[in-house]
């Protein structure tokens, strides 16, 4: 039997078509502090050359753990040879110093005797991949795999809906005596890449820092460590997140995870991609993981109300919730967007009797409109959907205006509450001509300076960036969830750093 290997929590998946590129990225990852690398030999036109690369790399870095994989084309790999040839290459990788090898279940079932011999010199991982979805009975998949003696079993599926992530993670938690690696590919399964080790998985996978990964949804180890703090939260950590579609642009994970770190909270905050028709399924995931709370943004701020047990009176009047948490087994909702609008504005203007034009009619616009009406502002609302503009105006006592009429007037303040101008469509702007205000507040914060704000500055108007609103509402969310004062300076620094990274 091989000497037992305790794998580091993150394995960097290296798949390159050129040996020099493979080695260059491997050295770069080692210099960045990584000590667990997967060499995808099947990516190389001649996989045997990868064996030499393993030997060469380990001469310089003998403390690194190398996992060798040579997945066959029939099983979504790139190797065109037979099972016999595949095993021969993996044996050579073992002899070159690889501490572990990965053999897909389809190959393993056809070469059990050879695997026993292969395993005498290294750790053997049996892997299952499903690129079509997540089967309903993952336990049966694991039973099939464990018929073959191995040192670990990797189950990788594709998340088609939010609850798929829970079923994958539950496989590890429900089989604590079986060493497993569990992941769900795709953006919808991203949470599994962060949570898997805490749920009992042996390790997780990451992409190299300077190249694409080998599977959908992989992010680099730097993000897993610095933003999501893998290894810094326990299996009992509280799980929070943000639900949106799209969600990839959100800086909320960077900001809230840094805040948890500053306050030494055993917690993690994750992005959850939830399409418009998947909100009910997400609530299934939220209950089963379980989540302690989550932020809500486009397109769910209004529809989330139907899934909550209790809603704050202000949020109920607004008809939109951006903050959810669970207390005493009940889902509760509030709206911190309202304060996110009024607090930054009050630094510039006295809201009572000021004329304010709100652009939009979704959840964020509703929060702004109700808050401003309560503050005594003279309110007008415009947007692309006039029927919805009129409906919001009627419940807030505002004046509904078509865009053309709004552009012909002049207001003390314009508040833009739509996703127009958000990354990646950064050149878009709701207003086609002059922006009709002395003070312009754009809720969009990616990019920090939108086309709307640039044009407003060119007109000589004062501006308020969306980051101010984001930080105010995020700080209040943190306080609702933790009962502690939000570390606002820390959160602002984290937000600016995250936005700078996206800009570059």
C-alpha positions in Angstrom: 0.0 0.0 0.0 1.2 3.6 -0.7 2.2 6.0 2.1 -1.0 7.9 2.9 -1.1 11.4 1.5 -3.0 14.1 3.3 -3.9 16.4 0.4 -3.9 20.2 0.8 -7.3 21.8 0.5 -6.9 23.2 -3.0 -5.7 21.4 -6.1 -4.6 23.6 -9.0 -5.9 22.0 -12.3 -3.2 22.5 -15.0 -4.4 21.6 -18.5 -2.1 22.9 -21.3 -1.3 21.7 -24.8 2.4 22.5 -24.5 4.9 21.0 -22.0 6.7 24.3 -21.5 3.4 26.1 -20.7 2.5 23.4 -18.3 5.8 23.7 -16.4 5.8 27.5 -16.5 2.4 27.6 -14.9 3.3 24.9 -12.4 6.4 26.9 -11.3 4.3 30.0 -11.0 1.8 28.3 -8.8 4.5 26.9 -6.6 6.0 30.4 -6.2 2.5 31.6 -5.2 2.5 29.1 -2.4 0.5 26.3 -3.9 1.7 22.7 -3.1 -1.0 20.5 -4.8 -1.1 20.5 -8.6 -3.0 18.3 -11.1 -1.1 17.6 -14.3 -3.7 16.9 -17.0 -1.5 14.7 -19.2 -4.4 14.2 -21.7 -4.2 17.9 -22.7 -0.8 17.2 -24.2 -0.6 15.9 -27.9 1.9 13.3 -26.6 0.8 12.6 -22.9 4.1 10.7 -22.3 5.9 14.0 -22.4 4.0 15.0 -19.4 5.6 12.2 -17.4 9.0 13.8 -18.1 7.5 17.2 -17.0 6.5 15.6 -13.6 9.9 14.3 -13.1 11.6 17.6 -14.0 9.2 19.6 -11.8 9.7 17.4 -8.8 13.5 17.6 -9.0 13.1 21.3 -8.2 10.1 21.1 -5.9 10.1 17.7 -4.2 7.6 18.9 -1.5 4.8 19.4 -4.0 2.0 16.9 -4.4 1.3 16.0 -8.0 -1.9 14.4 -9.1 -1.7 12.9 -12.6 -4.8 12.6 -14.8 -5.0 11.2 -18.4 -8.7 11.2 -19.1 -9.9 9.4 -22.2 -11.8 11.2 -24.9 -14.8 8.9 -24.5 -15.1 10.2 -20.9 -14.8 13.9 -21.8 -11.0 14.0 -21.7 -8.6 14.4 -24.6 -6.7 11.2 -24.6 -7.4 9.1 -27.7 -5.7 5.9 -26.6 -7.0 2.7 -25.1 -7.6 2.0 -21.4 -4.4 -0.2 -21.4 -2.4 2.8 -22.7 -4.0 5.2 -20.2 -3.0 3.0 -17.3 0.5 2.6 -18.7 0.9 6.4 -18.8 -0.4 6.8 -15.2 2.0 4.1 -14.0 4.9 6.0 -15.6 3.6 9.2 -13.9 3.6 7.4 -10.6 7.2 6.2 -11.2 8.1 9.8 -12.0 7.0 10.9 -8.6 3.2 11.6 -8.9 1.7 11.0 -5.4 -1.8 10.4 -6.8 -3.5 9.4 -10.0 -7.1 10.0 -11.2 -8.9 7.2 -13.2 -12.4 7.8 -14.3 -14.9 5.1 -13.3 -15.6 4.0 -16.9 -11.9 3.1 -17.3 -11.6 1.7 -13.8 -14.3 -0.8 -14.3 -12.4 -2.3 -17.2 -9.0 -2.7 -15.5 -9.5 -3.6 -11.8 -6.4 -5.8 -11.6 -4.1 -3.2 -13.1 -5.5 -0.6 -10.7 -4.5 -2.7 -7.7 -1.0 -2.7 -9.0 -1.1 1.0 -9.8 -2.2 1.7 -6.3 0.8 0.1 -4.7 2.9 3.1 -5.4 0.5 6.1 -5.2 -2.9 7.2 -4.1 -5.7 6.1 -6.4 -8.7 8.4 -7.0 -11.7 7.0 -8.9 -13.7 9.8 -10.6 -17.2 10.2 -11.9 -18.1 13.2 -14.1 -21.6 14.2 -15.4 -21.6 17.1 -17.8 -25.3 16.9 -18.4 -26.7 17.5 -14.9 -26.9 16.1 -11.4 -28.4 12.7 -11.1 -31.2 12.3 -8.5 -29.5 9.4 -6.8 -25.9 10.3 -6.1 -25.7 7.6 -3.4 -26.1 5.0 -6.1 -23.3 6.6 -8.1 -21.0 6.4 -5.0 -21.9 2.8 -4.4 -21.0 1.9 -7.9 -17.6 3.6 -7.5 -16.8 2.1 -4.1 -17.0 -1.4 -5.5 -13.5 -0.6 -6.7 -10.9 -0.2 -3.9 -9.4 3.3 -3.9 -8.0 6.0 -1.7 -10.7 8.5 -2.7 -13.7 9.0 -4.8 -14.4 12.1 -6.8 -18.0 12.9 -7.8 -18.4 15.9 -10.1 -21.7 16.8 -11.6 -23.1 19.9 -13.4 -25.5 22.2 -11.5 -28.6 23.0 -13.5 -30.5 24.6 -10.6 -29.5 25.9 -7.1 -30.6 22.8 -5.2 -28.2 20.6 -7.1 -25.4 22.1 -5.1 -26.9 20.9 -1.8 -27.3 17.3 -3.2 -23.7 17.2 -4.1 -22.5 18.6 -0.8 -24.8 16.3 1.1 -23.0 13.3 -0.5 -19.8 14.2 1.4 -21.5 15.0 4.6 -23.7 11.9 4.5 -20.7 9.6 3.9 -18.1 10.7 6.4 -16.3 7.4 6.4 -15.8 7.4 2.6 -13.0 9.8 1.4 -14.7 11.9 -1.3 -14.2 14.9 -3.5 -17.5 16.5 -4.4 -18.1 19.4 -6.8 -20.8 20.8 -9.1 -19.6 22.4 -12.3 -21.0 25.6 -13.7 -21.7 29.0 -12.2 -24.8 27.6 -10.4 -22.5 25.2 -8.6 -19.9 27.6 -7.5 -20.8 27.3 -3.8 -19.7 23.7 -3.8 -16.1 24.7 -4.7 -15.9 26.8 -1.6 -17.9 24.7 0.8 -16.8 21.2 -0.2 -13.8 20.9 2.2 -16.0 22.2 5.1 -18.7 19.6 4.3 -16.2 16.7 4.5 -14.7 16.7 1.0 -11.0 15.9 0.7 -10.1 19.0 -1.3 -11.4 21.3 -4.0 -10.1 22.4 -7.4 -9.0 25.8 -8.6 -7.8 27.3 -11.9 -4.3 28.6 -12.2 -3.8 32.3 -11.4 -2.8 33.2 -14.9 -4.9 30.9 -17.1 -8.2 29.3 -17.7 -9.2 26.3 -15.6 -10.1 22.8 -16.8 -13.8 22.9 -15.8 -16.7 25.3 -15.8 -16.9 27.4 -12.7 -13.3 27.1 -11.6 -11.8 30.2 -10.1 -8.1 30.7 -9.1 -6.8 29.7 -5.7 -6.0 33.3 -4.9 -9.8 34.1 -5.0 -10.6 31.0 -3.0 -8.1 32.0 -0.3 -8.3 35.8 -0.3 -12.0 36.4 -0.9 -13.7 33.2 0.3 -11.2 32.4 3.0 -11.0 28.7 2.4 -9.5 27.1 5.5 -10.4 30.0 7.7 -14.0 29.1 8.4 -15.1 25.9 10.1 -17.7 23.2 9.2 -20.1 24.9 11.6 -19.7 28.3 9.9 -22.7 30.4 9.1 -23.3 30.6 5.4 -24.5 33.8 3.8 -24.7 34.9 0.2 -26.2 37.1 -2.6 -28.8 35.9 -5.1 -29.0 37.5 -8.5 -28.9 37.0 -12.2 -26.3 37.9 -13.3 -24.2 37.5 -10.1 -20.6 37.2 -11.4 -20.2 41.0 -11.2 -21.1 41.4 -7.6 -18.5 42.7 -5.2 -20.6 41.7 -2.2 -18.6 38.5 -1.5 -15.3 40.5 -1.3 -16.9 43.1 1.0 -18.9 40.8 3.4 -16.2 38.2 3.7 -13.6 40.9 4.7 -16.1 42.2 7.2 -16.6 38.8 8.7 -12.8 38.5 9.0 -12.5 41.9 10.7 -15.1 40.9 13.3 -13.7 37.3 13.6 -17.1 35.8 12.6 -17.1 32.1 11.7 -19.0 32.8 8.5 -18.7 32.8 4.7 -20.5 34.8 2.0 -21.1 33.3 -1.5 -22.6 34.3 -4.8 -25.6 32.3 -5.9 -26.7 32.5 -9.5 -30.5 32.2 -9.4 -32.4 32.6 -12.6 -35.8 34.3 -12.6 -37.7 30.9 -12.6 -35.4 29.3 -10.0 -36.3 31.3 -6.8 -38.4 28.5 -5.3 -35.7 26.0 -5.9 -33.1 28.3 -4.3 -35.2 28.5 -1.2 -35.0 24.7 -1.0 -31.2 25.1 -1.1 -31.3 27.9 1.5 -33.3 25.8 3.9 -31.2 22.6 3.5 -27.7 24.0 3.5 -28.8 25.9 5.7 -28.2 29.6 4.9 -28.2 32.0 7.8 -29.1 34.9 5.5 -28.7 36.4 2.1 -28.8 39.6 0.0 -31.3 39.9 -2.7 -30.9 41.8 -5.9 -32.0 41.8 -9.6 -34.4 40.2 -10.5 -35.7 38.9 -7.2 -36.4 41.8 -4.8 -40.1 41.7 -5.3 -40.8 38.0 -5.9 -38.8 37.0 -2.8 -41.7 38.3 -0.5 -43.9 35.3 -1.3 -41.3 33.0 0.3 -40.8 34.9 3.6 -42.6 34.3 6.9 -42.2 37.8 8.2 -41.5 41.1 6.4 -40.4 44.4 7.9 -43.3 47.0 7.7 -41.2 49.4 5.5 -40.2 46.5 3.2 -43.8 45.5 3.0 -44.9 49.0 2.0 -42.1 49.2 -0.6 -43.0 45.7 -1.9 -39.3 44.8 -2.2 -36.8 43.1 0.0 -33.0 43.1 -0.3 -32.1 41.5 3.0 -33.2 38.1 4.2 -32.2 36.2 7.4 -33.5 33.2 9.4 -34.5 33.5 13.0 -36.3 30.9 15.1 -36.8 28.8 12.0 -38.6 31.6 10.1 -37.4 33.5 7.1 -37.5 37.3 7.6 -37.1 40.1 5.2 -36.1 43.8 5.3 -35.1 46.6 2.9 -31.8 48.4 3.5 -31.9 50.0 0.1 -34.0 52.8 1.4 -31.4 54.0 3.9 -28.8 53.4 1.2 -30.5 56.2 -0.8 -31.4 58.7 1.8 -28.2 58.7 3.9 -25.8 59.6 1.0 -28.3 62.2 -0.3 -28.7 63.9 3.0 -24.9 64.7 2.9 -25.6 66.9 -0.2 -29.2 68.2 0.1 -32.2 68.7 2.4 -34.7 66.2 1.1 -37.9 67.8 2.3 -39.5 69.6 -0.6 -36.6 68.9 -2.9 -37.6 67.8 -6.4 -36.4 64.3 -7.2 -36.7 62.3 -10.4 -36.4 58.5 -9.9 -35.5 56.5 -13.0 -36.8 52.9 -12.9 -39.7 50.9 -11.5 -38.0 47.7 -10.1 -37.2 46.8 -6.5 -34.4 49.4 -6.1 -36.5 52.1 -7.6 -39.4 51.2 -5.2 -37.1 51.5 -2.2 -35.9 54.9 -3.3 -39.4 56.2 -4.1 -40.9 55.2 -0.8 -38.0 56.5 1.2 -38.0 59.8 -0.6 -41.8 60.2 -0.3 -41.5 59.6 3.5 -38.8 62.2 3.7 -41.1 64.8 2.1 -39.5 65.1 -1.3 -41.4 66.2 -4.3 -41.3 63.1 -6.4 -41.4 62.2 -10.1 -40.8 58.8 -11.7 -39.8 57.8 -15.2 -38.7 54.7 -16.9 -39.0 52.6 -20.1 -42.2 50.8 -19.0 -44.8 53.6 -18.5 -47.5 51.3 -17.1 -45.2 50.2 -14.3 -44.0 53.8 -13.8 -47.6 54.9 -13.3 -48.3 52.0 -10.9 -45.3 53.0 -8.7 -46.2 56.7 -8.9 -49.7 56.0 -7.8 -48.7 54.3 -4.6 -46.0 56.8 -3.7 -47.8 60.0 -4.6 -45.3 60.8 -7.4 -45.8 62.3 -10.8 -45.3 59.7 -13.6 -43.4 61.1 -16.6 -42.4 59.7 -20.0 -38.7 60.0 -20.7 -39.1 62.9 -23.1 -41.0 65.0 -20.5 -38.5 64.1 -17.8 -35.7 65.3 -20.0 -37.4 68.6 -20.7 -37.7 69.5 -17.0 -35.1 70.3 -14.3 -34.9 68.6 -10.9 -32.8 69.0 -7.8 -31.8 65.3 -7.9 -31.9 62.5 -10.4 -31.7 59.0 -8.9 -31.0 56.3 -11.5 -32.3 52.9 -10.3 -32.0 50.6 -13.3 -29.1 48.3 -14.5 -28.5 50.5 -17.6 -24.8 51.2 -17.8 -23.8 48.3 -15.7 -20.8 46.2 -16.7 -20.4 44.9 -19.4 -22.7 47.4 -21.2 -20.9 50.4 -19.8 -21.5 52.9 -22.5 -25.3 52.8 -22.2 -27.2 55.7 -20.5 -31.0 56.1 -19.9 -31.0 59.8 -20.9 -30.4 60.5 -24.6 -29.9 64.2 -24.2 -29.3 66.6 -21.2 -29.4 65.0 -17.8 -32.1 67.1 -16.0 -30.6 67.6 -12.5 -28.1 69.5 -10.4 -27.2 66.3 -8.4 -27.1 62.9 -10.1 -27.1 59.6 -8.0 -26.4 56.4 -10.0 -27.1 53.2 -8.1 -24.9 51.2 -10.5 -21.5 50.7 -9.0 -19.8 48.6 -11.7 -18.1 50.6 -13.1 -17.7 53.1 -10.4 -18.0 56.0 -12.9 -20.8 55.2 -15.3 -21.6 56.9 -18.5 -24.4 58.7 -16.7 -22.0 60.1 -14.1 -19.5 61.1 -16.7 -22.1 63.0 -18.6 -23.4 64.6 -15.4 -20.0 65.9 -14.5 -19.5 67.3 -18.0 -22.7 69.3 -17.4 -21.3 70.7 -14.2 -23.6 68.6 -11.9 -22.6 67.1 -8.6 -22.6 63.3 -8.6 -23.0 60.4 -6.1 -21.5 57.0 -7.1 -23.4 53.8 -6.6 -20.7 52.6 -4.2 -22.0 55.0 -1.5 -25.4 53.3 -1.6 -23.9 49.9 -1.8 -21.8 50.4 1.3 -24.6 51.9 3.3 -27.1 49.1 2.6 -24.3 46.4 3.0 -23.3 47.8 6.4 -26.9 47.6 7.6 -27.2 44.1 6.3 -24.1 43.0 8.2 -25.6 44.5 11.4 -28.9 42.7 10.9 -27.1 39.4 10.4 -24.5 39.6 13.1 -25.8 42.0 15.7 -22.5 43.7 15.6 -21.4 47.1 14.3 -20.3 46.9 10.7 -16.6 47.6 10.1 -17.4 50.2 7.4 -13.9 51.4 6.7 -12.8 47.8 6.1 -15.8 47.2 3.9 -15.1 50.3 1.8 -11.5 49.3 1.4 -12.5 45.8 0.3 -15.0 47.3 -2.2 -12.5 49.6 -3.8 -9.9 46.8 -4.1 -12.5 44.5 -5.7 -13.6 47.2 -8.2 -9.9 48.0 -9.0 -9.3 44.3 -9.8 -12.3 44.2 -12.1 -11.2 47.4 -13.9 -7.8 45.9 -14.6 
